[in-house]
Each structure stands twice: as structure tokens, then as C-alpha cells.
Amino acid sequence: MPGVMVHGQMVSQLVSAVLDGRPLIWWLPQWGETLWIFAWTSVGGLIGWRSPRLLVLLATLGSAAVLLYLSCFVLLTATGGWLPLVPATLALLAASFGVGFLTYRLRH
């Protein structure tokens, strides 16, 4: 991307923040993003551990994924906060299915 385009985007964002009252985009430091992803990994692990059946696991996991998406969306639109959605979703899915599979194998 040419430098003039980058500068144009920066100026556009600053002018929109001043004239339209739009919040500037902010993000967490690396340790904050790591904690965010770890928290959703823990949620996925708990879902996989506590779900007795596959249907319950999928319903609970779908609800958690919708909650994750809505929290990222609301934070972005309300305050301009950028949270990692894709890594947290992948961690949620991997942990829930991994722990669910291991729990199933240990029970049977």
C-alpha cells in the first residue's frame, strides 16, 4: 500500500473522530490478548468436560460462540475496542472438542 494511502486513512480516521464523534480504535497489549484467548480456551474446555451428550455440547458451544462474537462486535462498535475473534473462536472449538473427546474416551 502506498504511503500516501496510509496517511490518507490516518487523517480520515482522525477527522471522523473529531467531527463525527467516532471512537478511535484501540486494542489490548499482547498479554491481554493472551489472557482473552486463554479465557475462551478455558470456557471451551469446561463446555467439553461438562457436556454429557454431543447435542448438548453443540448447543452450548454454539451459544458460547455467539456470545464471543457479540462481545467482540459490541466492544468494537461501542468503544472502538479490537479483540481477537478468530483465535479465540478456534481455541474455544479446539478445547471443547478436544476435552469432550478425551472425556468420552475415558468414560467408555
PASEKOL-592343 format. One record per residue (C-alpha): residue in one letter; x, y, z. Coordinates in steps of 0.2 Angstrom, whole numbers, plus 5000, padded with zeros to 4 digits. Example, Ala and Ser with C-alpha at 12.3 -4.5 7.8 and 13.67 -1.06 7.14 Angstrom:
<rs>
A506249785039S506849955036
</rs>
This chain:
<rs>
M500050005000P500750174995G501250285010V500050425004M498650305006V499150265024H499250445028G497550475020Q496750335030M497550405046V496950585043S495250515038Q495150425055L495650575065V494450695056S493050565059A493450555077V493450745079L491950795068D490850635070G491250585087R491850415081P492950325094L494750295089I495250105088W496150035102W496749855106L497449765121P499349735124Q499949565119W499749495137G497949555137E497649465121T498449305128L497349315143W495749345132I496149195121F496649085137A494949135145W493949075130T495048915129S494548885147V492748915143G492848785129G493748655140L492348675153I491048655140G491848495133W492148425151R490348465157S489348425142P488648245143R488048225125L488548285108L486948385105V487148475122L488948505118L488548585101A487148695108T488248755122L489648785110G488548875098S487948995112A489749025118A490249065100V488849185098L489249265115L491049285109Y490549365093L489349485101S490549535114C491849575101F490649665090V489849775104L491549825111L492149875093T490549975089A490350055106T492050095111G493250055096G494049915105W494849775094L494849605102P495449445093L493949355087V494649215076P496049155088A494849155102T493549055092L494748925086A495348905104L493548885110L493248755097A494848655099A494748655118S492948605119F493148465106G494748405112V494248395131G492548325125F493348185115L494548145129T493148145142Y492148025131R493647905129L493947905147R492147865151H492047725138
</rs>
